[in-house]
Amino acid sequence: MDTFVIHLFNALLYASVLFLIAGGLSLIYGVMRIVNLAHGNIYAVGAYTTAWAVGRMILGGAPAWVLYFLLPVGAVAAAALGAVLEPTLLRPLYKRAEEYQLLITFGLLLILEDLMRFIWGPYPLSVSALYEALGSLSIGESIYPTYNLAVIVVGGIAAAALWAFVYKTKFGVILRATSQNMRMASALGVNVNRVYVQAFTLGCFMAGLGGAIIVPQQGAVLGMGVDALVLAFVVVVIGGVRGPEGGRPGALLVPLVVGVGREFGIAFFPEIELAVLYLMAAIVLLIRPAGLFGRA
C-alpha cells in the first residue's frame, strides 16, 4: 500500500509539471495556430533563471523562507521573454506558410540553448537546498519528500487559476472568441495583436513556472527543454488541441494519464519508459486522430 501511494504521488507530481508545460503549448497553438518548438527551452529558461536567482541569494546568506518567494522569478522571466519574442519574431510570420513558423521557432530553440550555455555555462545548476529544507513525510514505513507535495499543490492551484481566468474574466471571453474566429473578433473591435501577445506571454509564463518549481528537485541542465518539449507534444497529441480551454477537466486528466503511464513504465518496464508514452500516443492517434478531447 505504501508503494502504491508513493507511485500515485509521483504520477501527480509529473502530471502537475506536464500540465503547466503542455497547457501553455496548447494555449499558444489554440489561440495563435503556432506550433512553438521553442516552448521547451522557454521552460528551461524558467528553470535556469530561478536556479541562478536562488543561488545568488543563498550565497548572500538569505534565510530559507525568502528563497521560496524567488521561485516565481523564472516564470516572470519566461513571460517577459515571450512578450518580446511574439511581436518581434513571430508576428511578421502569421500570414506566411506554417513552414516559416516552424523554422523560426526551431531556430529559437537552438538560439536559446546556446544562450543558456553562454550565460550559465555548460554545467548544471542546482538549488537542492530548497528541496531538502522541507524535509520528508512518513507514509507507512516509507518517506516521501514534502517539496514534491508542494509542487502538486502548486499545479492544482495553477489549474484552478487558469480555469477562472479563461471562464470567469472578460479577457477569457475575448481569448476564446479570438481562438474560435479571429476575423470575426477583429471585426467586432477586438485588438487581436494584443490578445496574441498576451496569450503567448501567458503560455510562456506557464512553461516558466513549470521549470521554476521543478528545478529544486531536478536542477537545471542543458537539454532539459528538448525533453520537456517532446513530452508536452505527447500530452497534446493524446488530449488534442483545446485552445485556451486549459482549465477543463480533460486538460487535467491527460497529464495525469501520462503521469500514471510514465510511473507504470518506470515500475515495470524501466528500460522502455519513454516507449510506453509513445505507444499511448500512437494508440490514441490510431483510434481518434483528433485526440481524446480535441475537436474532430
C-alpha positions as CSV (number, residue, x, y, z in Angstrom):
1,M,0.0,0.0,0.0
2,D,2.8,2.4,0.8
3,T,4.4,1.7,-2.6
4,F,1.1,2.4,-4.3
5,V,0.7,5.8,-2.6
6,I,4.2,6.8,-3.4
7,H,3.7,5.9,-7.1
8,L,0.4,7.8,-7.1
9,F,2.2,10.9,-5.7
10,N,4.9,10.6,-8.3
11,A,2.3,10.5,-11.0
12,L,0.6,13.6,-9.6
13,L,4.0,15.4,-9.4
14,Y,4.8,14.5,-13.0
15,A,1.2,15.5,-14.1
16,S,1.5,18.9,-12.4
17,V,4.6,19.9,-14.2
18,L,3.3,18.5,-17.5
19,F,0.1,20.4,-17.2
20,L,2.0,23.6,-17.0
21,I,4.2,22.9,-19.9
22,A,1.6,21.3,-22.2
23,G,-1.1,23.7,-21.2
24,G,1.0,26.6,-22.3
25,L,1.9,24.9,-25.6
26,S,-1.8,24.1,-26.3
27,L,-2.9,27.6,-25.3
28,I,-0.5,29.2,-27.8
29,Y,-1.4,26.9,-30.6
30,G,-5.1,27.1,-29.9
31,V,-5.2,30.9,-30.0
32,M,-2.4,31.7,-32.5
33,R,-2.1,28.5,-34.5
34,I,1.6,28.4,-34.0
35,V,3.5,25.2,-33.1
36,N,6.0,26.7,-30.8
37,L,9.1,24.4,-31.0
38,A,11.0,26.8,-28.7
39,H,8.5,26.2,-25.8
40,G,10.7,23.6,-24.2
41,N,13.6,25.9,-23.9
42,I,11.4,28.7,-22.5
43,Y,10.6,26.1,-19.8
44,A,14.4,25.7,-19.4
45,V,14.9,29.5,-19.1
46,G,12.4,29.5,-16.2
47,A,14.4,26.7,-14.5
48,Y,17.8,28.4,-15.1
49,T,16.6,31.8,-14.0
50,T,15.2,30.5,-10.8
51,A,18.3,28.4,-10.1
52,W,20.5,31.5,-10.7
53,A,18.4,33.9,-8.6
54,V,18.1,31.4,-5.7
55,G,21.8,30.6,-5.8
56,R,22.8,34.2,-5.6
57,M,20.6,34.7,-2.6
58,I,22.0,31.6,-0.9
59,L,25.5,33.0,-1.4
60,G,24.2,36.2,0.2
61,G,23.1,34.4,3.3
62,A,19.3,34.9,2.8
63,P,17.0,32.9,5.1
64,A,15.3,29.8,3.6
65,W,11.8,31.3,3.7
66,V,12.9,34.1,1.4
67,L,14.3,31.7,-1.2
68,Y,10.8,30.1,-1.7
69,F,9.4,33.5,-2.7
70,L,12.1,33.7,-5.5
71,L,10.7,30.6,-7.3
72,P,8.3,32.6,-9.5
73,V,11.2,34.7,-10.8
74,G,11.8,32.1,-13.5
75,A,8.1,32.3,-14.6
76,V,8.3,36.1,-14.8
77,A,11.5,35.9,-16.8
78,A,9.9,33.4,-19.2
79,A,6.8,35.6,-19.6
80,A,9.0,38.6,-20.3
81,L,10.8,36.7,-22.9
82,G,7.6,35.7,-24.5
83,A,6.3,39.3,-24.5
84,V,9.4,40.3,-26.5
85,L,9.5,37.3,-28.9
86,E,5.9,37.4,-30.1
87,P,5.8,41.0,-31.6
88,T,9.4,40.9,-32.9
89,L,9.9,37.5,-34.4
90,L,6.5,35.7,-34.7
91,R,4.0,38.4,-35.6
92,P,5.6,39.1,-39.1
93,L,5.1,35.4,-40.0
94,Y,1.3,35.0,-39.2
95,K,0.3,35.4,-42.9
96,R,3.1,33.1,-44.2
97,A,3.1,29.4,-44.6
98,E,3.4,27.2,-41.4
99,E,6.9,26.1,-42.5
100,Y,8.2,29.6,-41.8
101,Q,6.8,29.5,-38.3
102,L,8.3,26.0,-37.7
103,L,11.7,27.3,-38.9
104,I,11.7,30.4,-36.7
105,T,10.6,28.6,-33.6
106,F,13.2,25.8,-34.2
107,G,15.8,28.4,-34.7
108,L,14.7,30.0,-31.4
109,L,15.1,26.6,-29.8
110,L,18.7,26.4,-30.8
111,I,19.4,30.1,-30.0
112,L,18.0,29.8,-26.5
113,E,20.0,26.6,-25.9
114,D,23.3,28.4,-26.8
115,L,22.3,31.5,-25.0
116,M,21.8,29.5,-21.7
117,R,25.1,27.8,-22.3
118,F,26.7,31.2,-22.8
119,I,25.1,32.8,-19.7
120,W,25.2,30.0,-17.2
121,G,27.9,27.7,-18.6
122,P,27.8,24.0,-19.6
123,Y,27.4,22.7,-16.0
124,P,24.1,22.0,-14.2
125,L,22.7,24.5,-11.7
126,S,21.3,23.1,-8.5
127,V,19.2,24.6,-5.7
128,S,18.6,21.4,-3.8
129,A,18.7,23.3,-0.6
130,L,15.1,24.3,-1.1
131,Y,14.2,20.6,-1.8
132,E,15.9,19.4,1.3
133,A,14.7,22.2,3.6
134,L,11.1,21.0,3.7
135,G,12.2,17.5,4.8
136,S,10.1,14.4,4.3
137,L,6.8,12.9,5.4
138,S,6.3,9.4,6.6
139,I,3.9,7.3,4.6
140,G,3.6,4.0,6.4
141,E,7.1,2.6,6.5
142,S,8.3,4.8,3.7
143,I,9.2,8.5,3.4
144,Y,8.2,11.0,0.7
145,P,9.7,14.5,0.1
146,T,7.5,17.3,1.3
147,Y,8.6,19.5,-1.6
148,N,7.1,17.1,-4.1
149,L,3.7,17.5,-2.4
150,A,4.2,21.3,-2.6
151,V,4.7,21.0,-6.3
152,I,1.5,19.0,-6.7
153,V,-0.4,21.8,-4.7
154,V,1.1,24.5,-6.9
155,G,0.0,22.6,-10.0
156,G,-3.6,22.3,-8.7
157,I,-3.7,26.0,-7.8
158,A,-2.4,26.9,-11.3
159,A,-5.1,24.7,-12.9
160,A,-7.8,26.4,-10.9
161,A,-6.4,29.9,-11.6
162,L,-6.2,29.1,-15.3
163,W,-9.8,27.9,-15.3
164,A,-11.0,31.0,-13.5
165,F,-9.0,33.3,-15.9
166,V,-10.4,31.6,-19.0
167,Y,-14.0,31.3,-17.9
168,K,-14.6,34.0,-15.3
169,T,-12.9,37.1,-16.7
170,K,-13.7,39.4,-19.6
171,F,-10.3,38.7,-21.2
172,G,-11.0,35.0,-21.1
173,V,-14.1,35.6,-23.2
174,I,-12.1,37.6,-25.7
175,L,-9.4,34.9,-25.7
176,R,-11.9,32.2,-26.5
177,A,-13.6,34.3,-29.1
178,T,-10.3,35.0,-30.9
179,S,-9.4,31.4,-30.8
180,Q,-12.7,30.4,-32.4
181,N,-12.8,33.1,-35.1
182,M,-10.0,35.6,-35.3
183,R,-11.5,37.6,-38.2
184,M,-14.9,38.0,-36.5
185,A,-13.3,39.0,-33.2
186,S,-11.3,41.6,-35.1
187,A,-14.4,42.9,-36.9
188,L,-16.1,43.4,-33.5
189,G,-13.3,45.6,-32.3
190,V,-11.0,43.2,-30.6
191,N,-7.3,44.1,-30.7
192,V,-6.1,40.8,-32.0
193,N,-2.4,41.7,-31.8
194,R,-2.8,42.5,-28.1
195,V,-4.6,39.2,-27.5
196,Y,-1.9,37.3,-29.3
197,V,0.9,38.8,-27.3
198,Q,-1.0,38.3,-24.0
199,A,-1.8,34.7,-24.9
200,F,1.8,34.0,-25.9
201,T,3.1,35.6,-22.7
202,L,0.6,33.5,-20.6
203,G,1.7,30.3,-22.3
204,C,5.4,31.2,-21.7
205,F,4.6,32.0,-18.1
206,M,3.1,28.6,-17.6
207,A,6.1,26.9,-19.1
208,G,8.5,29.0,-17.0
209,L,6.5,28.2,-13.8
210,G,6.9,24.5,-14.6
211,G,10.6,24.9,-14.9
212,A,10.8,27.1,-11.8
213,I,9.0,24.7,-9.4
214,I,10.8,21.6,-10.6
215,V,14.4,23.0,-10.5
216,P,14.9,22.4,-6.7
217,Q,14.2,18.7,-7.3
218,Q,15.9,18.1,-10.7
219,G,18.3,21.0,-11.2
220,A,18.7,23.0,-14.4
221,V,20.7,21.2,-17.2
222,L,21.2,21.8,-20.9
223,G,18.9,19.7,-23.0
224,M,16.1,19.7,-20.4
225,G,14.0,21.9,-22.7
226,V,14.0,19.4,-25.6
227,D,13.0,16.5,-23.3
228,A,10.1,18.6,-21.9
229,L,9.0,19.6,-25.4
230,V,8.7,16.0,-26.5
231,L,6.7,15.1,-23.5
232,A,4.4,18.1,-23.9
233,F,3.7,17.1,-27.5
234,V,2.8,13.6,-26.2
235,V,0.3,15.2,-23.9
236,V,-1.1,17.5,-26.7
237,V,-1.4,14.5,-29.1
238,I,-3.2,12.4,-26.6
239,G,-5.5,15.2,-25.4
240,G,-6.0,17.1,-28.6
241,V,-5.7,20.8,-29.1
242,R,-8.3,22.6,-26.9
243,G,-7.3,26.2,-27.5
244,P,-7.5,28.4,-24.4
245,E,-9.8,26.0,-22.5
246,G,-6.8,24.7,-20.5
247,G,-8.8,24.6,-17.3
248,R,-11.3,22.0,-18.4
249,P,-11.2,18.6,-16.7
250,G,-9.8,16.9,-19.8
251,A,-6.8,19.2,-19.7
252,L,-6.1,17.9,-16.2
253,L,-6.9,14.3,-16.9
254,V,-4.5,13.9,-19.8
255,P,-1.3,14.9,-17.9
256,L,-2.5,12.6,-15.1
257,V,-2.9,9.7,-17.6
258,V,0.6,10.4,-19.0
259,G,2.0,10.7,-15.4
260,V,0.4,7.3,-14.5
261,G,1.7,5.8,-17.7
262,R,5.2,7.0,-17.0
263,E,5.2,5.8,-13.4
264,F,3.8,2.4,-14.7
265,G,6.7,2.3,-17.2
266,I,9.3,3.1,-14.5
267,A,7.9,0.5,-12.1
268,F,7.5,-2.4,-14.6
269,F,9.4,-1.6,-17.8
270,P,12.2,0.9,-16.8
271,E,14.2,0.1,-19.9
272,I,11.4,1.3,-22.2
273,E,9.9,4.0,-20.0
274,L,9.6,6.6,-22.9
275,A,8.4,3.9,-25.3
276,V,5.3,3.4,-23.1
277,L,4.3,7.0,-23.5
278,Y,4.9,7.0,-27.3
279,L,2.8,3.8,-27.5
280,M,0.0,5.5,-25.7
281,A,0.2,8.5,-28.1
282,A,0.3,6.1,-31.1
283,I,-2.8,4.2,-29.9
284,V,-4.8,7.4,-29.4
285,L,-3.8,8.6,-32.9
286,L,-5.0,5.4,-34.5
287,I,-8.3,5.4,-32.6
288,R,-9.0,9.1,-32.5
289,P,-6.7,11.3,-34.6
290,A,-8.1,14.5,-33.1
291,G,-7.1,13.4,-29.6
292,L,-9.3,12.3,-26.7
293,F,-10.7,15.9,-26.1
294,G,-9.8,17.5,-29.4
295,R,-12.3,18.8,-32.0
296,A,-12.8,16.3,-34.7
